[in-house]
């Protein structure tokens, strides 16, 4: 559905629709991959529900100001609303925001999306500790040339991921982040196993085994980064 002043939606308007399910992230991964930088996340109160609001969206080739609202619906497709305007008509965004704020849910149960401070603090400390080590150790691996050193660094990274998995296992996630924590836990386990294999391949000086393990490491690290991005989109940013 499109609402626009005088029915002309080329330059400003409100667009509503649905986001297909199947992803832990409120925003589709294909859309996120196109953005320059991460959007700013807020949890906003509507008339009888809450929604995620994403602003500061930098979409290549799109010259309008854009805000996205996502209303999660467990077990169904999430509702999505876009407020957009060209810069000369940016004042219309305020009207769009007012319309969104007055929405009521039909056939949907409202979900409390407000980040829980205690969980956010523990998760943030876990992520900060893991990132500080994995980024530094990965940089050391890129600078290392000896198989023995590479094996040691990879084994150390495997242990860091193992420690993170243990810390994460005792966290009780709020409902909106349950699927994301599960994906994060799974990616951590894959990363630990990939680094263990990388360590063994480096020690054995197996070129083919190292190449395979390295590809598995990169895939696992991408999954870790994807889970961290989703946490941020749910309002749980480390630091």
BALOBA-1460 file (C-alpha; in Angstrom, 3 decimals):
// residues 239
<rec num="1" residu="x" x="0.000" y="0.000" z="0.000"/>
<rec num="2" residu="x" x="1.263" y="3.465" z="-0.892"/>
<rec num="3" residu="x" x="0.056" y="6.713" z="0.694"/>
<rec num="4" residu="x" x="1.303" y="9.967" z="-0.770"/>
<rec num="5" residu="x" x="0.352" y="13.665" z="-0.809"/>
<rec num="6" residu="x" x="-2.084" y="14.245" z="-3.679"/>
<rec num="7" residu="x" x="-1.592" y="10.596" z="-4.625"/>
<rec num="8" residu="x" x="1.825" y="11.283" z="-6.140"/>
<rec num="9" residu="x" x="4.382" y="9.007" z="-4.553"/>
<rec num="10" residu="x" x="7.442" y="9.581" z="-6.703"/>
<rec num="11" residu="x" x="9.059" y="12.053" z="-4.306"/>
<rec num="12" residu="x" x="7.515" y="11.361" z="-0.899"/>
<rec num="13" residu="x" x="5.140" y="8.933" z="0.738"/>
<rec num="14" residu="x" x="4.469" y="5.996" z="3.022"/>
<rec num="15" residu="x" x="4.868" y="2.488" z="1.664"/>
<rec num="16" residu="x" x="3.736" y="-0.586" z="3.584"/>
<rec num="17" residu="x" x="4.221" y="-4.271" z="2.953"/>
<rec num="18" residu="x" x="5.671" y="-7.446" z="4.405"/>
<rec num="19" residu="x" x="9.146" y="-8.898" z="4.822"/>
<rec num="20" residu="x" x="9.369" y="-12.614" z="3.999"/>
<rec num="21" residu="x" x="10.246" y="-14.823" z="6.961"/>
<rec num="22" residu="x" x="13.131" y="-17.218" z="7.292"/>
<rec num="23" residu="x" x="15.797" y="-14.803" z="8.522"/>
<rec num="24" residu="x" x="16.789" y="-13.901" z="12.071"/>
<rec num="25" residu="x" x="17.459" y="-10.302" z="11.012"/>
<rec num="26" residu="x" x="14.556" y="-7.813" z="10.865"/>
<rec num="27" residu="x" x="15.943" y="-6.541" z="7.546"/>
<rec num="28" residu="x" x="16.640" y="-8.921" z="4.640"/>
<rec num="29" residu="x" x="20.294" y="-9.826" z="4.155"/>
<rec num="30" residu="x" x="20.074" y="-8.972" z="0.439"/>
<rec num="31" residu="x" x="19.032" y="-5.410" z="1.352"/>
<rec num="32" residu="x" x="21.680" y="-5.057" z="4.070"/>
<rec num="33" residu="x" x="24.380" y="-6.144" z="1.619"/>
<rec num="34" residu="x" x="23.611" y="-3.087" z="-0.531"/>
<rec num="35" residu="x" x="23.927" y="-0.512" z="2.251"/>
<rec num="36" residu="x" x="26.939" y="1.696" z="2.836"/>
<rec num="37" residu="x" x="27.403" y="1.409" z="6.589"/>
<rec num="38" residu="x" x="25.035" y="0.170" z="9.268"/>
<rec num="39" residu="x" x="21.680" y="1.883" z="9.896"/>
<rec num="40" residu="x" x="20.828" y="3.492" z="13.223"/>
<rec num="41" residu="x" x="18.402" y="1.404" z="15.283"/>
<rec num="42" residu="x" x="15.695" y="2.636" z="17.662"/>
<rec num="43" residu="x" x="12.788" y="0.886" z="19.335"/>
<rec num="44" residu="x" x="9.738" y="3.156" z="19.047"/>
<rec num="45" residu="x" x="6.319" y="2.995" z="20.660"/>
<rec num="46" residu="x" x="3.247" y="2.920" z="18.436"/>
<rec num="47" residu="x" x="-0.341" y="3.217" z="19.649"/>
<rec num="48" residu="x" x="-0.514" y="-0.330" z="21.028"/>
<rec num="49" residu="x" x="2.754" y="-1.949" z="19.941"/>
<rec num="50" residu="x" x="6.452" y="-1.388" z="19.374"/>
<rec num="51" residu="x" x="8.524" y="-1.370" z="16.207"/>
<rec num="52" residu="x" x="12.140" y="-1.204" z="15.128"/>
<rec num="53" residu="x" x="12.953" y="2.065" z="13.361"/>
<rec num="54" residu="x" x="15.966" y="2.204" z="11.051"/>
<rec num="55" residu="x" x="17.310" y="5.595" z="10.015"/>
<rec num="56" residu="x" x="20.519" y="6.957" z="8.466"/>
<rec num="57" residu="x" x="20.089" y="4.443" z="5.662"/>
<rec num="58" residu="x" x="22.650" y="4.960" z="2.926"/>
<rec num="59" residu="x" x="21.314" y="3.129" z="-0.120"/>
<rec num="60" residu="x" x="23.548" y="3.492" z="-3.215"/>
<rec num="61" residu="x" x="21.731" y="5.270" z="-6.030"/>
<rec num="62" residu="x" x="18.785" y="6.287" z="-3.825"/>
<rec num="63" residu="x" x="18.702" y="10.050" z="-3.269"/>
<rec num="64" residu="x" x="15.760" y="10.260" z="-0.868"/>
<rec num="65" residu="x" x="15.710" y="10.342" z="2.910"/>
<rec num="66" residu="x" x="14.461" y="6.951" z="4.079"/>
<rec num="67" residu="x" x="13.216" y="5.538" z="7.379"/>
<rec num="68" residu="x" x="12.106" y="1.934" z="7.787"/>
<rec num="69" residu="x" x="9.834" y="0.517" z="10.478"/>
<rec num="70" residu="x" x="9.609" y="-3.215" z="11.127"/>
<rec num="71" residu="x" x="6.900" y="-4.789" z="13.300"/>
<rec num="72" residu="x" x="7.966" y="-8.364" z="14.096"/>
<rec num="73" residu="x" x="5.318" y="-11.062" z="14.112"/>
<rec num="74" residu="x" x="6.494" y="-14.447" z="15.469"/>
<rec num="75" residu="x" x="5.436" y="-17.241" z="13.164"/>
<rec num="76" residu="x" x="4.404" y="-14.910" z="10.341"/>
<rec num="77" residu="x" x="5.865" y="-12.367" z="7.949"/>
<rec num="78" residu="x" x="6.970" y="-9.137" z="9.590"/>
<rec num="79" residu="x" x="5.126" y="-5.947" z="8.694"/>
<rec num="80" residu="x" x="7.289" y="-3.214" z="7.175"/>
<rec num="81" residu="x" x="6.644" y="0.483" z="6.620"/>
<rec num="82" residu="x" x="8.850" y="2.909" z="4.726"/>
<rec num="83" residu="x" x="8.699" y="6.688" z="5.121"/>
<rec num="84" residu="x" x="10.608" y="8.450" z="2.356"/>
<rec num="85" residu="x" x="11.002" y="11.938" z="0.917"/>
<rec num="86" residu="x" x="13.265" y="13.850" z="-1.407"/>
<rec num="87" residu="x" x="15.308" y="16.454" z="0.437"/>
<rec num="88" residu="x" x="13.131" y="19.438" z="-0.601"/>
<rec num="89" residu="x" x="10.092" y="17.593" z="0.835"/>
<rec num="90" residu="x" x="11.733" y="16.158" z="3.939"/>
<rec num="91" residu="x" x="9.124" y="17.914" z="6.082"/>
<rec num="92" residu="x" x="6.621" y="15.270" z="4.976"/>
<rec num="93" residu="x" x="8.569" y="12.684" z="6.979"/>
<rec num="94" residu="x" x="7.084" y="14.148" z="10.154"/>
<rec num="95" residu="x" x="3.575" y="13.469" z="8.833"/>
<rec num="96" residu="x" x="4.586" y="9.943" z="7.902"/>
<rec num="97" residu="x" x="6.002" y="9.373" z="11.378"/>
<rec num="98" residu="x" x="2.741" y="10.560" z="12.917"/>
<rec num="99" residu="x" x="0.764" y="8.091" z="10.802"/>
<rec num="100" residu="x" x="3.064" y="5.242" z="11.836"/>
<rec num="101" residu="x" x="2.822" y="6.211" z="15.510"/>
<rec num="102" residu="x" x="-0.971" y="5.901" z="15.355"/>
<rec num="103" residu="x" x="-1.038" y="2.406" z="13.870"/>
<rec num="104" residu="x" x="-2.831" y="-0.425" z="15.653"/>
<rec num="105" residu="x" x="-2.155" y="-4.122" z="15.144"/>
<rec num="106" residu="x" x="-4.834" y="-6.315" z="13.602"/>
<rec num="107" residu="x" x="-4.475" y="-10.052" z="14.060"/>
<rec num="108" residu="x" x="-1.002" y="-9.670" z="15.580"/>
<rec num="109" residu="x" x="0.185" y="-9.952" z="19.166"/>
<rec num="110" residu="x" x="2.439" y="-7.076" z="20.285"/>
<rec num="111" residu="x" x="5.970" y="-8.006" z="21.352"/>
<rec num="112" residu="x" x="8.113" y="-6.111" z="23.847"/>
<rec num="113" residu="x" x="11.149" y="-5.088" z="21.788"/>
<rec num="114" residu="x" x="12.873" y="-2.871" z="24.363"/>
<rec num="115" residu="x" x="16.425" y="-4.204" z="24.896"/>
<rec num="116" residu="x" x="16.936" y="-5.696" z="28.352"/>
<rec num="117" residu="x" x="19.764" y="-3.826" z="30.053"/>
<rec num="118" residu="x" x="21.166" y="-6.775" z="32.038"/>
<rec num="119" residu="x" x="21.268" y="-9.063" z="28.998"/>
<rec num="120" residu="x" x="22.667" y="-6.276" z="26.808"/>
<rec num="121" residu="x" x="25.480" y="-5.658" z="29.292"/>
<rec num="122" residu="x" x="26.534" y="-9.303" z="29.537"/>
<rec num="123" residu="x" x="26.249" y="-9.838" z="25.788"/>
<rec num="124" residu="x" x="28.200" y="-6.670" z="25.073"/>
<rec num="125" residu="x" x="31.055" y="-7.701" z="27.364"/>
<rec num="126" residu="x" x="31.171" y="-11.140" z="25.742"/>
<rec num="127" residu="x" x="31.278" y="-9.666" z="22.225"/>
<rec num="128" residu="x" x="33.862" y="-7.011" z="23.135"/>
<rec num="129" residu="x" x="36.139" y="-9.650" z="24.680"/>
<rec num="130" residu="x" x="35.805" y="-11.978" z="21.703"/>
<rec num="131" residu="x" x="36.298" y="-9.223" z="19.110"/>
<rec num="132" residu="x" x="39.380" y="-7.822" z="20.842"/>
<rec num="133" residu="x" x="41.069" y="-11.203" z="20.635"/>
<rec num="134" residu="x" x="39.879" y="-12.448" z="17.257"/>
<rec num="135" residu="x" x="40.733" y="-9.237" z="15.419"/>
<rec num="136" residu="x" x="44.197" y="-9.030" z="16.957"/>
<rec num="137" residu="x" x="44.966" y="-12.719" z="16.429"/>
<rec num="138" residu="x" x="43.703" y="-12.683" z="12.833"/>
<rec num="139" residu="x" x="45.972" y="-9.719" z="12.131"/>
<rec num="140" residu="x" x="48.891" y="-11.652" z="13.620"/>
<rec num="141" residu="x" x="48.055" y="-14.638" z="11.413"/>
<rec num="142" residu="x" x="48.137" y="-12.481" z="8.295"/>
<rec num="143" residu="x" x="51.571" y="-11.208" z="9.303"/>
<rec num="144" residu="x" x="52.968" y="-14.633" z="10.195"/>
<rec num="145" residu="x" x="54.929" y="-16.796" z="7.765"/>
<rec num="146" residu="x" x="55.865" y="-19.869" z="9.785"/>
<rec num="147" residu="x" x="53.584" y="-22.936" z="10.012"/>
<rec num="148" residu="x" x="54.307" y="-23.366" z="13.727"/>
<rec num="149" residu="x" x="53.270" y="-19.805" z="14.541"/>
<rec num="150" residu="x" x="50.169" y="-20.061" z="12.365"/>
<rec num="151" residu="x" x="49.210" y="-23.290" z="14.096"/>
<rec num="152" residu="x" x="49.614" y="-21.708" z="17.531"/>
<rec num="153" residu="x" x="47.589" y="-18.612" z="16.627"/>
<rec num="154" residu="x" x="44.787" y="-20.684" z="15.085"/>
<rec num="155" residu="x" x="44.672" y="-22.930" z="18.156"/>
<rec num="156" residu="x" x="44.484" y="-19.851" z="20.384"/>
<rec num="157" residu="x" x="41.591" y="-18.499" z="18.322"/>
<rec num="158" residu="x" x="39.809" y="-21.844" z="18.587"/>
<rec num="159" residu="x" x="40.087" y="-21.638" z="22.376"/>
<rec num="160" residu="x" x="38.792" y="-18.049" z="22.389"/>
<rec num="161" residu="x" x="35.722" y="-19.128" z="20.441"/>
<rec num="162" residu="x" x="35.283" y="-22.078" z="22.781"/>
<rec num="163" residu="x" x="35.362" y="-19.754" z="25.792"/>
<rec num="164" residu="x" x="32.825" y="-17.443" z="24.106"/>
<rec num="165" residu="x" x="30.524" y="-20.415" z="23.483"/>
<rec num="166" residu="x" x="30.653" y="-21.349" z="27.167"/>
<rec num="167" residu="x" x="29.842" y="-17.801" z="28.235"/>
<rec num="168" residu="x" x="27.004" y="-17.521" z="25.736"/>
<rec num="169" residu="x" x="25.432" y="-20.812" z="26.815"/>
<rec num="170" residu="x" x="24.513" y="-19.402" z="30.245"/>
<rec num="171" residu="x" x="22.769" y="-16.316" z="28.851"/>
<rec num="172" residu="x" x="18.968" y="-16.428" z="28.804"/>
<rec num="173" residu="x" x="17.949" y="-14.387" z="25.749"/>
<rec num="174" residu="x" x="14.851" y="-12.179" z="25.621"/>
<rec num="175" residu="x" x="12.239" y="-13.451" z="23.171"/>
<rec num="176" residu="x" x="13.091" y="-11.061" z="20.278"/>
<rec num="177" residu="x" x="16.748" y="-12.164" z="20.214"/>
<rec num="178" residu="x" x="16.348" y="-15.904" z="20.815"/>
<rec num="179" residu="x" x="16.865" y="-16.874" z="17.173"/>
<rec num="180" residu="x" x="19.814" y="-14.503" z="16.845"/>
<rec num="181" residu="x" x="21.549" y="-15.908" z="19.917"/>
<rec num="182" residu="x" x="21.038" y="-19.426" z="18.549"/>
<rec num="183" residu="x" x="22.583" y="-18.382" z="15.214"/>
<rec num="184" residu="x" x="25.460" y="-16.693" z="17.032"/>
<rec num="185" residu="x" x="26.112" y="-19.809" z="19.129"/>
<rec num="186" residu="x" x="26.089" y="-21.999" z="16.029"/>
<rec num="187" residu="x" x="28.504" y="-19.694" z="14.186"/>
<rec num="188" residu="x" x="30.870" y="-19.660" z="17.173"/>
<rec num="189" residu="x" x="30.977" y="-23.459" z="17.251"/>
<rec num="190" residu="x" x="31.664" y="-23.568" z="13.491"/>
<rec num="191" residu="x" x="34.449" y="-21.019" z="13.903"/>
<rec num="192" residu="x" x="36.051" y="-23.009" z="16.732"/>
<rec num="193" residu="x" x="36.048" y="-26.185" z="14.651"/>
<rec num="194" residu="x" x="37.359" y="-24.351" z="11.581"/>
<rec num="195" residu="x" x="40.284" y="-22.863" z="13.528"/>
<rec num="196" residu="x" x="41.088" y="-26.252" z="15.066"/>
<rec num="197" residu="x" x="41.280" y="-27.718" z="11.558"/>
<rec num="198" residu="x" x="43.371" y="-24.757" z="10.405"/>
<rec num="199" residu="x" x="45.795" y="-25.259" z="13.279"/>
<rec num="200" residu="x" x="46.183" y="-28.953" z="12.466"/>
<rec num="201" residu="x" x="46.685" y="-28.290" z="8.744"/>
<rec num="202" residu="x" x="49.317" y="-25.630" z="9.427"/>
<rec num="203" residu="x" x="51.212" y="-27.946" z="11.793"/>
<rec num="204" residu="x" x="51.076" y="-30.755" z="9.225"/>
<rec num="205" residu="x" x="52.162" y="-28.288" z="6.514"/>
<rec num="206" residu="x" x="49.343" y="-29.543" z="4.286"/>
<rec num="207" residu="x" x="48.683" y="-26.970" z="1.565"/>
<rec num="208" residu="x" x="45.386" y="-28.504" z="0.432"/>
<rec num="209" residu="x" x="44.176" y="-29.055" z="3.983"/>
<rec num="210" residu="x" x="45.118" y="-25.498" z="4.936"/>
<rec num="211" residu="x" x="43.271" y="-24.034" z="1.933"/>
<rec num="212" residu="x" x="40.121" y="-25.981" z="2.807"/>
<rec num="213" residu="x" x="40.326" y="-25.021" z="6.467"/>
<rec num="214" residu="x" x="40.961" y="-21.371" z="5.549"/>
<rec num="215" residu="x" x="37.813" y="-21.307" z="3.398"/>
<rec num="216" residu="x" x="35.835" y="-22.786" z="6.297"/>
<rec num="217" residu="x" x="37.286" y="-20.164" z="8.647"/>
<rec num="218" residu="x" x="36.240" y="-17.318" z="6.356"/>
<rec num="219" residu="x" x="32.719" y="-18.723" z="6.051"/>
<rec num="220" residu="x" x="32.391" y="-19.139" z="9.820"/>
<rec num="221" residu="x" x="33.721" y="-15.629" z="10.444"/>
<rec num="222" residu="x" x="31.144" y="-14.207" z="8.020"/>
<rec num="223" residu="x" x="28.428" y="-16.025" z="9.964"/>
<rec num="224" residu="x" x="29.742" y="-14.555" z="13.227"/>
<rec num="225" residu="x" x="29.727" y="-11.053" z="11.716"/>
<rec num="226" residu="x" x="26.195" y="-11.588" z="10.383"/>
<rec num="227" residu="x" x="24.939" y="-12.550" z="13.855"/>
<rec num="228" residu="x" x="26.626" y="-9.504" z="15.386"/>
<rec num="229" residu="x" x="24.994" y="-7.293" z="12.760"/>
<rec num="230" residu="x" x="21.595" y="-8.760" z="13.606"/>
<rec num="231" residu="x" x="22.126" y="-8.093" z="17.312"/>
<rec num="232" residu="x" x="22.780" y="-4.439" z="16.412"/>
<rec num="233" residu="x" x="19.585" y="-4.310" z="14.314"/>
<rec num="234" residu="x" x="17.696" y="-5.558" z="17.373"/>
<rec num="235" residu="x" x="19.119" y="-2.792" z="19.524"/>
<rec num="236" residu="x" x="21.935" y="-4.786" z="21.119"/>
<rec num="237" residu="x" x="25.117" y="-3.073" z="19.997"/>
<rec num="238" residu="x" x="28.340" y="-3.898" z="21.869"/>
<rec num="239" residu="x" x="30.198" y="-1.059" z="23.529"/>
